[in-house]
Each structure stands twice: as C-alpha cells, then as structure tokens.
Amino acid sequence: MNIDTKYHGTMAVNEQDIIRFPHGLPGFADEKRFVLLPLADTPFVILQSVDTPALGFVLIEPFSYFPAYEFELDEATVEQLGIESERDVAVYVILTVAEPFHETTANLQAPVVINVRKRTGKQVILTNTPYKTKHRLFPEKVAT
C-alpha cells in the first residue's frame, strides 16, 4: 500500500511492517498505525503515521547515546504488548530536533516500546524516574 509521509513523500509500505499502537500515543489517541522509516544515512528513524501524513516523529535507539539508560516495564505493559522475551523488544526515544542541531534533546521519560515480533507498540510514561523529557543528545562542549 502507498502512504504519504512527512519526510519521505509517498512511499510503498507492506501491511506486515505496520506497527499497531492499540491506545495511540499520548496526545494522539486516534493514531493507531505507524511504520518505522530510516532517515537517510543517519542513526535516526521516523515513526510515521500511516493515516496522517503530517505526523512523523524523529526517533533514536537511546542506548548508543545514553549507555546507562535503563528502566523496567510494568506488568500491564508487558501483557498489553505480548512481550515474551527481551528479544521481542525494541526501544526508541522521541527527539525534539533543535536549531542548531547540537541542541537536540531526547525524551527519556517516555520511551516508545515496540514488540518487533507482534508489531505492537506503546509510548510508556515512566514515573518515579530521574529521566526527563529533554536530555541533550550531544553533551555540552567544554570551553577551552
């Protein structure tokens, strides 16, 4: 099927590549179908709505940028996503892309968790955590 996208124009996507978010995303409860699209030659991916062309979130896999990042999923989320093994799970975080780019931040408080086997996802809001919605992707440069 063809979809219109925010960053890639019109693209063909396979039905089996669609990730279903049964409850949508916070602030986008009606958006339930997304695809992950690579962003050119970057480590970034776009979480693109299948149904709303203008809705695409820039994501990264957080562990390369934040090696100490860790959290536990609550039992309800594990059940909701049908997670049976750590191998089922992919974790991304949404970026707020800034100008200049080195001021871009990552939302570590609300990771996007995807069961890659069952193609289901959820944005999990972490509570009782030191993580915030804006962590600098690139550490501040030290003045010399």
C-alpha positions as CSV (number, residue, x, y, z in Angstrom):
1,M,0.0,0.0,0.0
2,N,1.1,3.6,-0.6
3,I,1.2,6.2,2.2
4,D,2.0,9.9,2.2
5,T,4.8,10.8,4.7
6,K,6.1,13.9,6.4
7,Y,9.8,13.4,5.4
8,H,9.8,10.8,2.5
9,G,6.9,11.9,0.2
10,T,4.7,9.0,-1.0
11,M,6.1,5.5,-0.1
12,A,5.1,2.0,-0.6
13,V,4.8,0.1,2.7
14,N,3.9,-3.5,3.4
15,E,1.0,-4.3,5.7
16,Q,3.3,-6.5,7.8
17,D,5.5,-3.5,8.5
18,I,2.7,-1.6,10.2
19,I,3.1,-1.3,14.0
20,R,-0.2,-1.0,15.9
21,F,-0.5,1.2,18.9
22,P,-3.8,0.0,20.4
23,H,-4.2,3.1,22.5
24,G,-2.5,5.6,20.2
25,L,0.3,7.8,21.5
26,P,-0.2,10.4,24.3
27,G,-1.8,13.4,22.6
28,F,-2.7,11.3,19.5
29,A,-5.1,8.7,20.8
30,D,-6.7,8.2,17.4
31,E,-3.3,7.4,15.7
32,K,-3.0,3.7,16.0
33,R,-1.0,2.6,12.9
34,F,2.6,3.6,12.3
35,V,5.7,2.5,10.3
36,L,9.4,3.0,11.1
37,L,11.2,4.6,8.2
38,P,15.0,5.1,8.2
39,L,16.1,8.7,7.8
40,A,18.8,8.7,5.0
41,D,22.3,7.9,6.2
42,T,21.6,8.7,9.9
43,P,21.0,6.7,13.1
44,F,17.6,8.3,13.2
45,V,14.3,6.7,12.2
46,I,10.9,8.3,11.6
47,L,7.8,6.9,13.4
48,Q,5.4,7.8,10.6
49,S,1.6,7.7,11.0
50,V,0.0,5.5,8.2
51,D,-3.1,7.6,8.3
52,T,-1.9,11.2,8.9
53,P,0.9,12.3,6.5
54,A,2.0,15.3,8.6
55,L,2.5,13.2,11.7
56,G,6.0,11.8,11.9
57,F,8.3,11.6,14.9
58,V,12.1,11.6,14.8
59,L,13.4,8.7,17.0
60,I,16.7,7.2,18.0
61,E,17.7,4.0,19.7
62,P,18.7,5.6,23.0
63,F,21.4,3.2,24.3
64,S,24.1,4.4,21.9
65,Y,23.7,8.0,23.2
66,F,22.8,7.2,26.8
67,P,24.6,4.0,27.7
68,A,23.4,4.0,31.3
69,Y,19.7,4.4,30.3
70,E,17.5,1.7,31.8
71,F,14.0,1.1,33.0
72,E,11.6,-1.7,33.8
73,L,8.3,-2.2,32.1
74,D,5.3,-2.7,34.3
75,E,3.5,-6.0,34.1
76,A,0.4,-4.3,32.4
77,T,2.6,-3.1,29.5
78,V,4.4,-6.4,29.1
79,E,1.0,-8.1,28.8
80,Q,-0.5,-5.4,26.6
81,L,2.4,-5.7,24.1
82,G,2.6,-9.5,24.4
83,I,6.2,-9.5,25.3
84,E,7.6,-12.9,26.0
85,S,11.4,-12.2,25.8
86,E,13.8,-9.3,25.8
87,R,14.5,-10.2,22.1
88,D,10.9,-9.1,21.3
89,V,11.6,-5.6,22.4
90,A,12.9,-2.5,20.5
91,V,13.2,0.8,22.4
92,Y,13.3,4.2,20.9
93,V,13.0,7.7,22.2
94,I,11.4,10.7,20.6
95,L,13.7,13.6,19.7
96,T,13.0,17.3,19.7
97,V,15.2,18.5,16.9
98,A,16.6,21.9,17.5
99,E,18.4,24.5,15.5
100,P,21.3,24.4,15.9
101,F,21.2,20.6,15.7
102,H,23.7,20.1,18.6
103,E,20.9,21.3,21.0
104,T,18.6,18.5,20.0
105,T,17.1,16.7,23.0
106,A,15.7,13.2,23.7
107,N,12.6,12.3,25.7
108,L,13.9,9.6,28.1
109,Q,10.9,9.9,30.3
110,A,8.5,8.4,27.7
111,P,10.2,5.8,25.6
112,V,8.5,4.1,22.6
113,V,8.5,0.4,23.2
114,I,7.8,-2.0,20.3
115,N,7.2,-5.7,20.3
116,V,9.0,-6.4,17.0
117,R,7.6,-9.9,16.7
118,K,4.0,-9.0,17.2
119,R,4.3,-5.5,15.7
120,T,2.6,-3.7,18.6
121,G,3.8,-0.6,20.4
122,K,3.2,1.8,23.2
123,Q,4.8,5.0,24.4
124,V,5.5,4.3,28.1
125,I,5.4,7.2,30.5
126,L,8.0,6.4,33.3
127,T,7.2,7.5,36.8
128,N,9.5,7.8,39.8
129,T,12.4,8.1,37.5
130,P,15.3,10.6,37.2
131,Y,14.6,10.8,33.4
132,K,13.1,14.0,32.0
133,T,11.5,14.9,28.6
134,K,14.6,16.9,27.5
135,H,18.0,15.3,27.7
136,R,20.6,16.8,25.4
137,L,21.6,14.3,22.7
138,F,25.1,15.8,22.5
139,P,26.8,16.8,25.7
140,E,27.7,20.5,26.1
141,K,31.0,21.4,24.5
142,V,33.6,22.3,27.1
143,A,35.1,25.7,26.6
144,T,38.9,25.7,26.0
